[in-house]
Amino acid sequence: MIMLNTRVRPAVNGDAAQMVTLLNTIIAAGGTTAHQTPLDIAAMRAHYIAPPTLICCHVAISNGRLSGFQFLGWDNSRDGWAIIASFVSPDRAQMGIGQKLFSATRFAAKAARVKTIDATIRADNISGLKYYSGLGFTDYDTVSLVPLHDGTPIDRIRKRFDL
């Protein structure tokens, strides 16, 4: 097993290009993100680094390379709720990066007085479902048969983490 020296810090605009590369690689592989269309740098900044709903966005730097990022933003439809999105480079999966990211995100969520974090995951994203369950997220709802771009219906499993 490779030993990674990983540090987590807040994302900055200068991280956008590496974040785009990482996310677009995951999108191209398919099956593990609700994103189906590649993002560009402007979209990354608007969607994850500095949206109006931002609570935090952290990046994980492992052995000098951006290996993952995690976003937490307010859910404007539910008081005290936030929405999380997590992405780890496929070649760095299951090396503790996601856990380190969530540690920083959980700290920021508590500081922002978030009550509940929502993670909505494609039902075919087995690794994502396992990741969030391992962090202590519990199932609370299912959104049935959400079509992909090609029309394939995929359920979304909604998990929550109460702070």
Secondary structure by P-SEA (a helix, b strand, c coil): ccccbbbbbbbcccaaaaaaaaaaaaaaacccccccccccaaaaaacccccccccbbbbbbcccccccbbbbbbccccccbbbbbbbccccccccaaaaaaaaaaaaaaaaacccbbbbbbcccaaaaaaaaaaabbbbccccccccccccbbbbbbbbbbcc
